[in-house]
Amino acid sequence: MVFLRVAGGILLLAGIAALGFDLWQYVQSSGQSTSQGFHLTAAGELWYRLSPGTLNLTQAVTQRYVLPELWDPVLLTVLLWPAFLVLAVPGLIFFALGSLRRR
């Protein structure tokens, strides 16, 4: 139970950080004449910024050794979703499951 709460808290904080980064980029670009509005960073884009090698390795391993159909369309679709949702929603679920008490 403690593990779920800790993992949920870490994912939730990471989701909030991703949203904060998107808001910070919007505020930084709002003073420029070429501002294109608010942009939510995709999960795959964030992953690539942080560690491009592991993203490529995950794709290769999934397609070669696990199941090619798992990468496209399943994981590829998730990687196109906003990063803060991909991180925060499982974080909330893990945190809630870890907070349940046994009777």
Biopython code that builds the backbone (N, CA, C, O; Angstrom):
import numpy as np
from Bio.PDB.StructureBuilder import StructureBuilder

atoms = [
    (1, "MET", "N", (0.820, -1.197, 0.000)),
    (1, "MET", "CA", (0.000, 0.000, 0.000)),
    (1, "MET", "C", (0.869, 1.268, 0.000)),
    (1, "MET", "O", (0.565, 2.243, -0.687)),
    (2, "VAL", "N", (1.934, 1.232, 0.771)),
    (2, "VAL", "CA", (2.817, 2.394, 0.829)),
    (2, "VAL", "C", (3.473, 2.611, -0.534)),
    (2, "VAL", "O", (3.616, 3.749, -0.981)),
    (3, "PHE", "N", (3.869, 1.527, -1.190)),
    (3, "PHE", "CA", (4.493, 1.637, -2.508)),
    (3, "PHE", "C", (3.557, 2.324, -3.501)),
    (3, "PHE", "O", (3.995, 3.177, -4.273)),
    (4, "LEU", "N", (2.275, 1.964, -3.488)),
    (4, "LEU", "CA", (1.316, 2.584, -4.407)),
    (4, "LEU", "C", (1.175, 4.077, -4.130)),
    (4, "LEU", "O", (1.093, 4.880, -5.059)),
    (5, "ARG", "N", (1.146, 4.446, -2.857)),
    (5, "ARG", "CA", (1.031, 5.867, -2.523)),
    (5, "ARG", "C", (2.271, 6.641, -2.944)),
    (5, "ARG", "O", (2.163, 7.750, -3.468)),
    (6, "VAL", "N", (3.445, 6.067, -2.720)),
    (6, "VAL", "CA", (4.682, 6.748, -3.109)),
    (6, "VAL", "C", (4.765, 6.864, -4.630)),
    (6, "VAL", "O", (5.058, 7.939, -5.154)),
    (7, "ALA", "N", (4.511, 5.766, -5.338)),
    (7, "ALA", "CA", (4.544, 5.794, -6.806)),
    (7, "ALA", "C", (3.492, 6.766, -7.340)),
    (7, "ALA", "O", (3.760, 7.520, -8.275)),
    (8, "GLY", "N", (2.310, 6.749, -6.752)),
    (8, "GLY", "CA", (1.255, 7.674, -7.168)),
    (8, "GLY", "C", (1.638, 9.116, -6.921)),
    (8, "GLY", "O", (1.384, 9.984, -7.756)),
    (9, "GLY", "N", (2.246, 9.374, -5.782)),
    (9, "GLY", "CA", (2.683, 10.732, -5.481)),
    (9, "GLY", "C", (3.754, 11.220, -6.436)),
    (9, "GLY", "O", (3.727, 12.373, -6.869)),
    (10, "ILE", "N", (4.701, 10.345, -6.770)),
    (10, "ILE", "CA", (5.764, 10.720, -7.710)),
    (10, "ILE", "C", (5.177, 11.004, -9.094)),
    (10, "ILE", "O", (5.535, 11.996, -9.729)),
    (11, "LEU", "N", (4.283, 10.142, -9.559)),
    (11, "LEU", "CA", (3.657, 10.365, -10.870)),
    (11, "LEU", "C", (2.808, 11.632, -10.876)),
    (11, "LEU", "O", (2.804, 12.383, -11.851)),
    (12, "LEU", "N", (2.097, 11.859, -9.792)),
    (12, "LEU", "CA", (1.268, 13.060, -9.692)),
    (12, "LEU", "C", (2.129, 14.316, -9.717)),
    (12, "LEU", "O", (1.803, 15.282, -10.407)),
    (13, "LEU", "N", (3.223, 14.306, -8.969)),
    (13, "LEU", "CA", (4.139, 15.453, -8.986)),
    (13, "LEU", "C", (4.767, 15.650, -10.365)),
    (13, "LEU", "O", (4.941, 16.782, -10.816)),
    (14, "ALA", "N", (5.102, 14.558, -11.025)),
    (14, "ALA", "CA", (5.664, 14.666, -12.372)),
    (14, "ALA", "C", (4.633, 15.250, -13.345)),
    (14, "ALA", "O", (4.986, 16.047, -14.215)),
    (15, "GLY", "N", (3.372, 14.859, -13.204)),
    (15, "GLY", "CA", (2.314, 15.419, -14.050)),
    (15, "GLY", "C", (2.123, 16.901, -13.808)),
    (15, "GLY", "O", (1.941, 17.671, -14.752)),
    (16, "ILE", "N", (2.164, 17.307, -12.545)),
    (16, "ILE", "CA", (2.040, 18.721, -12.214)),
    (16, "ILE", "C", (3.243, 19.496, -12.753)),
    (16, "ILE", "O", (3.095, 20.614, -13.247)),
    (17, "ALA", "N", (4.435, 18.899, -12.655)),
    (17, "ALA", "CA", (5.636, 19.542, -13.195)),
    (17, "ALA", "C", (5.538, 19.696, -14.712)),
    (17, "ALA", "O", (5.939, 20.726, -15.253)),
    (18, "ALA", "N", (5.013, 18.691, -15.398)),
    (18, "ALA", "CA", (4.861, 18.774, -16.854)),
    (18, "ALA", "C", (3.881, 19.887, -17.230)),
    (18, "ALA", "O", (4.122, 20.636, -18.178)),
    (19, "LEU", "N", (2.790, 19.993, -16.495)),
    (19, "LEU", "CA", (1.823, 21.068, -16.752)),
    (19, "LEU", "C", (2.445, 22.424, -16.434)),
    (19, "LEU", "O", (2.243, 23.390, -17.170)),
    (20, "GLY", "N", (3.195, 22.496, -15.344)),
    (20, "GLY", "CA", (3.881, 23.734, -14.998)),
    (20, "GLY", "C", (4.879, 24.149, -16.067)),
    (20, "GLY", "O", (5.005, 25.334, -16.373)),
    (21, "PHE", "N", (5.588, 23.182, -16.637)),
    (21, "PHE", "CA", (6.526, 23.472, -17.720)),
    (21, "PHE", "C", (5.789, 24.027, -18.936)),
    (21, "PHE", "O", (6.256, 24.977, -19.564)),
    (22, "ASP", "N", (4.649, 23.442, -19.269)),
    (22, "ASP", "CA", (3.865, 23.935, -20.407)),
    (22, "ASP", "C", (3.387, 25.366, -20.150)),
    (22, "ASP", "O", (3.439, 26.216, -21.039)),
    (23, "LEU", "N", (2.923, 25.620, -18.931)),
    (23, "LEU", "CA", (2.476, 26.978, -18.581)),
    (23, "LEU", "C", (3.642, 27.957, -18.617)),
    (23, "LEU", "O", (3.492, 29.085, -19.088)),
    (24, "TRP", "N", (4.807, 27.534, -18.123)),
    (24, "TRP", "CA", (5.990, 28.396, -18.134)),
    (24, "TRP", "C", (6.391, 28.740, -19.570)),
    (24, "TRP", "O", (6.722, 29.888, -19.866)),
    (25, "GLN", "N", (6.361, 27.756, -20.450)),
    (25, "GLN", "CA", (6.692, 28.023, -21.853)),
    (25, "GLN", "C", (5.694, 28.998, -22.476)),
    (25, "GLN", "O", (6.068, 29.852, -23.281)),
    (26, "TYR", "N", (4.420, 28.863, -22.097)),
    (26, "TYR", "CA", (3.398, 29.767, -22.629)),
    (26, "TYR", "C", (3.643, 31.200, -22.159)),
    (26, "TYR", "O", (3.548, 32.142, -22.946)),
    (27, "VAL", "N", (3.957, 31.356, -20.882)),
    (27, "VAL", "CA", (4.215, 32.689, -20.337)),
    (27, "VAL", "C", (5.459, 33.288, -20.986)),
    (27, "VAL", "O", (5.480, 34.477, -21.301)),
    (28, "GLN", "N", (6.495, 32.476, -21.189)),
    (28, "GLN", "CA", (7.720, 32.969, -21.808)),
    (28, "GLN", "C", (7.502, 33.394, -23.259)),
    (28, "GLN", "O", (8.122, 34.347, -23.729)),
    (29, "SER", "N", (6.627, 32.690, -23.960)),
    (29, "SER", "CA", (6.417, 33.002, -25.378)),
    (29, "SER", "C", (5.308, 34.024, -25.592)),
    (29, "SER", "O", (5.143, 34.514, -26.710)),
    (30, "SER", "N", (4.545, 34.362, -24.556)),
    (30, "SER", "CA", (3.418, 35.279, -24.748)),
    (30, "SER", "C", (3.878, 36.697, -25.054)),
    (30, "SER", "O", (3.121, 37.461, -25.652)),
    (31, "GLY", "N", (5.087, 37.074, -24.668)),
    (31, "GLY", "CA", (5.595, 38.398, -24.964)),
    (31, "GLY", "C", (6.134, 38.533, -26.375)),
    (31, "GLY", "O", (6.384, 39.645, -26.838)),
    (32, "GLN", "N", (6.314, 37.431, -27.054)),
    (32, "GLN", "CA", (6.852, 37.472, -28.407)),
    (32, "GLN", "C", (5.729, 37.652, -29.415)),
    (32, "GLN", "O", (4.589, 37.258, -29.170)),
    (33, "SER", "N", (6.063, 38.245, -30.540)),
    (33, "SER", "CA", (5.040, 38.489, -31.562)),
    (33, "SER", "C", (4.640, 37.208, -32.287)),
    (33, "SER", "O", (3.597, 37.172, -32.940)),
    (34, "THR", "N", (5.459, 36.149, -32.183)),
    (34, "THR", "CA", (5.153, 34.897, -32.880)),
    (34, "THR", "C", (4.505, 33.880, -31.944)),
    (34, "THR", "O", (4.594, 32.675, -32.183)),
    (35, "SER", "N", (3.865, 34.346, -30.899)),
    (35, "SER", "CA", (3.223, 33.449, -29.938)),
    (35, "SER", "C", (2.108, 32.662, -30.621)),
    (35, "SER", "O", (1.257, 33.226, -31.309)),
    (36, "GLN", "N", (2.132, 31.347, -30.416)),
    (36, "GLN", "CA", (1.148, 30.498, -31.067)),
    (36, "GLN", "C", (0.123, 29.955, -30.092)),
    (36, "GLN", "O", (-0.584, 29.003, -30.422)),
    (37, "GLY", "N", (0.020, 30.516, -28.925)),
    (37, "GLY", "CA", (-0.963, 30.066, -27.966)),
    (37, "GLY", "C", (-0.429, 28.966, -27.068)),
    (37, "GLY", "O", (0.740, 28.586, -27.133)),
    (38, "PHE", "N", (-1.314, 28.474, -26.236)),
    (38, "PHE", "CA", (-0.953, 27.469, -25.248)),
    (38, "PHE", "C", (-0.778, 26.114, -25.930)),
    (38, "PHE", "O", (-1.620, 25.705, -26.728)),
    (39, "HIS", "N", (0.311, 25.422, -25.617)),
    (39, "HIS", "CA", (0.637, 24.129, -26.227)),
    (39, "HIS", "C", (0.932, 23.128, -25.124)),
    (39, "HIS", "O", (1.795, 23.365, -24.279)),
    (40, "LEU", "N", (0.216, 22.009, -25.129)),
    (40, "LEU", "CA", (0.491, 20.935, -24.181)),
    (40, "LEU", "C", (1.513, 19.991, -24.798)),
    (40, "LEU", "O", (1.339, 19.520, -25.922)),
    (41, "THR", "N", (2.570, 19.721, -24.059)),
    (41, "THR", "CA", (3.614, 18.834, -24.533)),
    (41, "THR", "C", (3.112, 17.399, -24.544)),
    (41, "THR", "O", (2.547, 16.930, -23.556)),
    (42, "ALA", "N", (3.311, 16.707, -25.643)),
    (42, "ALA", "CA", (2.928, 15.300, -25.749)),
    (42, "ALA", "C", (3.877, 14.460, -24.899)),
    (42, "ALA", "O", (5.029, 14.838, -24.685)),
    (43, "ALA", "N", (3.393, 13.328, -24.422)),
    (43, "ALA", "CA", (4.202, 12.445, -23.582)),
    (43, "ALA", "C", (5.443, 11.965, -24.325)),
    (43, "ALA", "O", (6.525, 11.904, -23.740)),
    (44, "GLY", "N", (5.306, 11.627, -25.586)),
    (44, "GLY", "CA", (6.446, 11.176, -26.370)),
    (44, "GLY", "C", (7.468, 12.280, -26.582)),
    (44, "GLY", "O", (8.673, 12.026, -26.580)),
    (45, "GLU", "N", (6.991, 13.501, -26.762)),
    (45, "GLU", "CA", (7.894, 14.642, -26.923)),
    (45, "GLU", "C", (8.690, 14.886, -25.643)),
    (45, "GLU", "O", (9.896, 15.129, -25.691)),
    (46, "LEU", "N", (8.013, 14.821, -24.503)),
    (46, "LEU", "CA", (8.691, 15.003, -23.222)),
    (46, "LEU", "C", (9.705, 13.891, -22.984)),
    (46, "LEU", "O", (10.828, 14.151, -22.551)),
    (47, "TRP", "N", (9.312, 12.659, -23.265)),
    (47, "TRP", "CA", (10.213, 11.517, -23.088)),
    (47, "TRP", "C", (11.451, 11.687, -23.971)),
    (47, "TRP", "O", (12.573, 11.426, -23.537)),
    (48, "TYR", "N", (11.235, 12.128, -25.219)),
    (48, "TYR", "CA", (12.353, 12.316, -26.141)),
    (48, "TYR", "C", (13.288, 13.422, -25.658)),
    (48, "TYR", "O", (14.506, 13.311, -25.796)),
    (49, "ARG", "N", (12.724, 14.483, -25.096)),
    (49, "ARG", "CA", (13.551, 15.568, -24.560)),
    (49, "ARG", "C", (14.404, 15.086, -23.387)),
    (49, "ARG", "O", (15.562, 15.480, -23.250)),
    (50, "LEU", "N", (13.823, 14.231, -22.545)),
    (50, "LEU", "CA", (14.529, 13.782, -21.352)),
    (50, "LEU", "C", (15.530, 12.671, -21.647)),
    (50, "LEU", "O", (16.636, 12.675, -21.108)),
    (51, "SER", "N", (15.150, 11.719, -22.501)),
    (51, "SER", "CA", (16.027, 10.573, -22.759)),
    (51, "SER", "C", (15.675, 9.914, -24.099)),
    (51, "SER", "O", (14.938, 8.929, -24.128)),
    (52, "PRO", "N", (16.189, 10.446, -25.190)),
    (52, "PRO", "CA", (15.826, 9.897, -26.504)),
    (52, "PRO", "C", (16.266, 8.448, -26.699)),
    (52, "PRO", "O", (15.603, 7.689, -27.405)),
    (53, "GLY", "N", (17.368, 8.064, -26.085)),
    (53, "GLY", "CA", (17.853, 6.692, -26.241)),
    (53, "GLY", "C", (16.905, 5.665, -25.665)),
    (53, "GLY", "O", (16.689, 4.609, -26.260)),
    (54, "THR", "N", (16.331, 5.970, -24.499)),
    (54, "THR", "CA", (15.421, 4.998, -23.886)),
    (54, "THR", "C", (14.104, 4.910, -24.645)),
    (54, "THR", "O", (13.485, 3.847, -24.685)),
    (55, "LEU", "N", (13.672, 6.009, -25.245)),
    (55, "LEU", "CA", (12.459, 5.954, -26.063)),
    (55, "LEU", "C", (12.686, 5.049, -27.270)),
    (55, "LEU", "O", (11.841, 4.210, -27.582)),
    (56, "ASN", "N", (13.810, 5.211, -27.944)),
    (56, "ASN", "CA", (14.122, 4.372, -29.100)),
    (56, "ASN", "C", (14.318, 2.913, -28.684)),
    (56, "ASN", "O", (13.888, 2.006, -29.396)),
    (57, "LEU", "N", (14.959, 2.683, -27.544)),
    (57, "LEU", "CA", (15.158, 1.327, -27.051)),
    (57, "LEU", "C", (13.824, 0.671, -26.717)),
    (57, "LEU", "O", (13.610, -0.500, -27.031)),
    (58, "THR", "N", (12.932, 1.417, -26.085)),
    (58, "THR", "CA", (11.604, 0.874, -25.755)),
    (58, "THR", "C", (10.844, 0.485, -27.011)),
    (58, "THR", "O", (10.193, -0.559, -27.050)),
    (59, "GLN", "N", (10.927, 1.328, -28.044)),
    (59, "GLN", "CA", (10.258, 1.000, -29.305)),
    (59, "GLN", "C", (10.843, -0.272, -29.917)),
    (59, "GLN", "O", (10.103, -1.155, -30.352)),
    (60, "ALA", "N", (12.159, -0.359, -29.948)),
    (60, "ALA", "CA", (12.800, -1.528, -30.559)),
    (60, "ALA", "C", (12.471, -2.813, -29.802)),
    (60, "ALA", "O", (12.154, -3.830, -30.419)),
    (61, "VAL", "N", (12.543, -2.776, -28.490)),
    (61, "VAL", "CA", (12.260, -3.963, -27.680)),
    (61, "VAL", "C", (10.802, -4.374, -27.823)),
    (61, "VAL", "O", (10.493, -5.558, -27.960)),
    (62, "THR", "N", (9.903, -3.382, -27.791)),
    (62, "THR", "CA", (8.474, -3.693, -27.905)),
    (62, "THR", "C", (8.156, -4.311, -29.257)),
    (62, "THR", "O", (7.427, -5.300, -29.329)),
    (63, "GLN", "N", (8.687, -3.748, -30.315)),
    (63, "GLN", "CA", (8.381, -4.256, -31.648)),
    (63, "GLN", "C", (9.073, -5.576, -31.947)),
    (63, "GLN", "O", (8.514, -6.411, -32.658)),
    (64, "ARG", "N", (10.267, -5.784, -31.426)),
    (64, "ARG", "CA", (11.019, -6.999, -31.737)),
    (64, "ARG", "C", (10.679, -8.171, -30.844)),
    (64, "ARG", "O", (10.501, -9.292, -31.321)),
    (65, "TYR", "N", (10.588, -7.916, -29.543)),
    (65, "TYR", "CA", (10.517, -9.022, -28.595)),
    (65, "TYR", "C", (9.176, -9.174, -27.879)),
    (65, "TYR", "O", (8.865, -10.256, -27.381)),
    (66, "VAL", "N", (8.389, -8.123, -27.821)),
    (66, "VAL", "CA", (7.131, -8.225, -27.083)),
    (66, "VAL", "C", (5.986, -8.488, -28.057)),
    (66, "VAL", "O", (5.548, -9.627, -28.221)),
    (67, "LEU", "N", (5.510, -7.433, -28.696)),
    (67, "LEU", "CA", (4.395, -7.557, -29.634)),
    (67, "LEU", "C", (4.384, -6.313, -30.517)),
    (67, "LEU", "O", (4.143, -5.217, -30.012)),
    (68, "PRO", "N", (4.634, -6.445, -31.805)),
    (68, "PRO", "CA", (4.690, -5.258, -32.670)),
    (68, "PRO", "C", (3.400, -4.435, -32.638)),
    (68, "PRO", "O", (3.447, -3.208, -32.728)),
    (69, "GLU", "N", (2.270, -5.092, -32.511)),
    (69, "GLU", "CA", (0.989, -4.391, -32.498)),
    (69, "GLU", "C", (0.797, -3.575, -31.223)),
    (69, "GLU", "O", (-0.070, -2.703, -31.171)),
    (70, "LEU", "N", (1.596, -3.848, -30.199)),
    (70, "LEU", "CA", (1.495, -3.087, -28.954)),
    (70, "LEU", "C", (2.068, -1.682, -29.142)),
    (70, "LEU", "O", (1.581, -0.726, -28.539)),
    (71, "TRP", "N", (3.105, -1.554, -29.982)),
    (71, "TRP", "CA", (3.700, -0.231, -30.184)),
    (71, "TRP", "C", (2.773, 0.655, -31.005)),
    (71, "TRP", "O", (2.449, 1.773, -30.605)),
    (72, "ASP", "N", (2.355, 0.149, -32.148)),
    (72, "ASP", "CA", (1.460, 0.920, -32.998)),
    (72, "ASP", "C", (0.199, 0.108, -33.228)),
    (72, "ASP", "O", (0.249, -0.910, -33.919)),
    (73, "PRO", "N", (-0.895, 0.513, -32.687)),
    (73, "PRO", "CA", (-1.343, 1.837, -32.329)),
    (73, "PRO", "C", (-1.385, 2.134, -30.818)),
    (73, "PRO", "O", (-1.585, 3.291, -30.451)),
    (74, "VAL", "N", (-1.209, 1.161, -29.940)),
    (74, "VAL", "CA", (-1.475, 1.365, -28.510)),
    (74, "VAL", "C", (-0.506, 2.366, -27.885)),
    (74, "VAL", "O", (-0.926, 3.447, -27.473)),
    (75, "LEU", "N", (0.772, 2.032, -27.808)),
    (75, "LEU", "CA", (1.725, 2.907, -27.133)),
    (75, "LEU", "C", (1.941, 4.211, -27.891)),
    (75, "LEU", "O", (2.137, 5.261, -27.277)),
    (76, "LEU", "N", (1.908, 4.154, -29.197)),
    (76, "LEU", "CA", (2.065, 5.362, -29.990)),
    (76, "LEU", "C", (0.936, 6.352, -29.712)),
    (76, "LEU", "O", (1.168, 7.559, -29.651)),
    (77, "THR", "N", (-0.273, 5.849, -29.545)),
    (77, "THR", "CA", (-1.412, 6.706, -29.209)),
    (77, "THR", "C", (-1.216, 7.364, -27.850)),
    (77, "THR", "O", (-1.462, 8.560, -27.695)),
    (78, "VAL", "N", (-0.773, 6.586, -26.865)),
    (78, "VAL", "CA", (-0.547, 7.132, -25.524)),
    (78, "VAL", "C", (0.554, 8.184, -25.558)),
    (78, "VAL", "O", (0.468, 9.188, -24.852)),
    (79, "LEU", "N", (1.584, 7.971, -26.365)),
    (79, "LEU", "CA", (2.679, 8.933, -26.455)),
    (79, "LEU", "C", (2.261, 10.248, -27.112)),
    (79, "LEU", "O", (2.963, 11.250, -26.978)),
    (80, "LEU", "N", (1.154, 10.259, -27.804)),
    (80, "LEU", "CA", (0.649, 11.491, -28.415)),
    (80, "LEU", "C", (-0.266, 12.274, -27.477)),
    (80, "LEU", "O", (-0.593, 13.426, -27.763)),
    (81, "TRP", "N", (-0.683, 11.675, -26.369)),
    (81, "TRP", "CA", (-1.520, 12.368, -25.389)),
    (81, "TRP", "C", (-0.685, 13.384, -24.607)),
    (81, "TRP", "O", (0.540, 13.271, -24.554)),
    (82, "PRO", "N", (-1.342, 14.372, -24.000)),
    (82, "PRO", "CA", (-0.600, 15.346, -23.184)),
    (82, "PRO", "C", (0.150, 14.658, -22.038)),
    (82, "PRO", "O", (-0.386, 13.772, -21.371)),
    (83, "ALA", "N", (1.386, 15.078, -21.826)),
    (83, "ALA", "CA", (2.260, 14.444, -20.832)),
    (83, "ALA", "C", (1.680, 14.542, -19.426)),
    (83, "ALA", "O", (1.782, 13.594, -18.646)),
    (84, "PHE", "N", (1.072, 15.682, -19.096)),
    (84, "PHE", "CA", (0.576, 15.802, -17.730)),
    (84, "PHE", "C", (-0.558, 14.827, -17.456)),
    (84, "PHE", "O", (-0.712, 14.376, -16.320)),
    (85, "LEU", "N", (-1.354, 14.489, -18.461)),
    (85, "LEU", "CA", (-2.432, 13.510, -18.260)),
    (85, "LEU", "C", (-1.871, 12.095, -18.149)),
    (85, "LEU", "O", (-2.320, 11.304, -17.319)),
    (86, "VAL", "N", (-0.888, 11.783, -18.988)),
    (86, "VAL", "CA", (-0.289, 10.448, -18.973)),
    (86, "VAL", "C", (0.383, 10.179, -17.625)),
    (86, "VAL", "O", (0.437, 9.033, -17.181)),
    (87, "LEU", "N", (0.888, 11.212, -16.980)),
    (87, "LEU", "CA", (1.548, 11.050, -15.691)),
    (87, "LEU", "C", (0.579, 11.196, -14.517)),
    (87, "LEU", "O", (0.618, 10.396, -13.582)),
    (88, "ALA", "N", (-0.285, 12.204, -14.558)),
    (88, "ALA", "CA", (-1.120, 12.528, -13.406)),
    (88, "ALA", "C", (-2.280, 11.546, -13.206)),
    (88, "ALA", "O", (-2.606, 11.221, -12.064)),
    (89, "VAL", "N", (-2.895, 11.076, -14.258)),
    (89, "VAL", "CA", (-4.050, 10.179, -14.095)),
    (89, "VAL", "C", (-3.655, 8.851, -13.443)),
    (89, "VAL", "O", (-4.301, 8.442, -12.479)),
    (90, "PRO", "N", (-2.607, 8.155, -13.938)),
    (90, "PRO", "CA", (-2.185, 6.951, -13.212)),
    (90, "PRO", "C", (-1.706, 7.282, -11.793)),
    (90, "PRO", "O", (-1.885, 6.487, -10.870)),
    (91, "GLY", "N", (-1.099, 8.455, -11.631)),
    (91, "GLY", "CA", (-0.669, 8.863, -10.295)),
    (91, "GLY", "C", (-1.832, 8.982, -9.333)),
    (91, "GLY", "O", (-1.749, 8.528, -8.191)),
    (92, "LEU", "N", (-2.912, 9.587, -9.787)),
    (92, "LEU", "CA", (-4.113, 9.689, -8.951)),
    (92, "LEU", "C", (-4.700, 8.320, -8.647)),
    (92, "LEU", "O", (-5.131, 8.059, -7.523)),
    (93, "ILE", "N", (-4.715, 7.453, -9.638)),
    (93, "ILE", "CA", (-5.267, 6.106, -9.443)),
    (93, "ILE", "C", (-4.420, 5.327, -8.449)),
    (93, "ILE", "O", (-4.963, 4.716, -7.528)),
    (94, "PHE", "N", (-3.092, 5.335, -8.616)),
    (94, "PHE", "CA", (-2.208, 4.635, -7.679)),
    (94, "PHE", "C", (-2.333, 5.198, -6.274)),
    (94, "PHE", "O", (-2.370, 4.448, -5.298)),
    (95, "PHE", "N", (-2.399, 6.528, -6.171)),
    (95, "PHE", "CA", (-2.505, 7.159, -4.860)),
    (95, "PHE", "C", (-3.818, 6.771, -4.187)),
    (95, "PHE", "O", (-3.849, 6.503, -2.986)),
    (96, "ALA", "N", (-4.901, 6.741, -4.962)),
    (96, "ALA", "CA", (-6.200, 6.360, -4.405)),
    (96, "ALA", "C", (-6.202, 4.879, -3.985)),
    (96, "ALA", "O", (-6.705, 4.539, -2.915)),
    (97, "LEU", "N", (-5.644, 4.014, -4.820)),
    (97, "LEU", "CA", (-5.595, 2.601, -4.463)),
    (97, "LEU", "C", (-4.722, 2.361, -3.236)),
    (97, "LEU", "O", (-5.031, 1.500, -2.411)),
    (98, "GLY", "N", (-3.639, 3.112, -3.112)),
    (98, "GLY", "CA", (-2.768, 2.981, -1.955)),
    (98, "GLY", "C", (-3.384, 3.526, -0.688)),
    (98, "GLY", "O", (-2.973, 3.160, 0.412)),
    (99, "SER", "N", (-4.355, 4.387, -0.829)),
    (99, "SER", "CA", (-5.001, 4.983, 0.342)),
    (99, "SER", "C", (-6.161, 4.153, 0.861)),
    (99, "SER", "O", (-6.657, 4.404, 1.959)),
    (100, "LEU", "N", (-6.605, 3.157, 0.081)),
    (100, "LEU", "CA", (-7.694, 2.314, 0.548)),
    (100, "LEU", "C", (-7.244, 1.490, 1.757)),
    (100, "LEU", "O", (-6.129, 0.968, 1.774)),
    (101, "ARG", "N", (-8.078, 1.379, 2.727)),
    (101, "ARG", "CA", (-7.734, 0.625, 3.933)),
    (101, "ARG", "C", (-8.412, -0.727, 3.894)),
    (101, "ARG", "O", (-9.546, -0.871, 3.437)),
    (102, "ARG", "N", (-7.685, -1.714, 4.388)),
    (102, "ARG", "CA", (-8.276, -3.055, 4.486)),
    (102, "ARG", "C", (-9.161, -3.117, 5.726)),
    (102, "ARG", "O", (-8.892, -2.471, 6.739)),
    (103, "ARG", "N", (-10.200, -3.894, 5.622)),
    (103, "ARG", "CA", (-11.102, -4.022, 6.771)),
    (103, "ARG", "C", (-10.969, -5.386, 7.372)),
    (103, "ARG", "O", (-11.645, -5.697, 8.352)),
]
sb = StructureBuilder()
sb.init_structure("model")
sb.init_model(0)
sb.init_chain("A")
sb.init_seg("    ")
for serial, (resi, resn, name, xyz) in enumerate(atoms, 1):
    if name == "N":
        sb.init_residue(resn, " ", resi, " ")
    sb.init_atom(name, np.array(xyz, "f"), 0.0, 1.0, " ", f" {name:<3s}", serial, name[0])
structure = sb.get_structure()
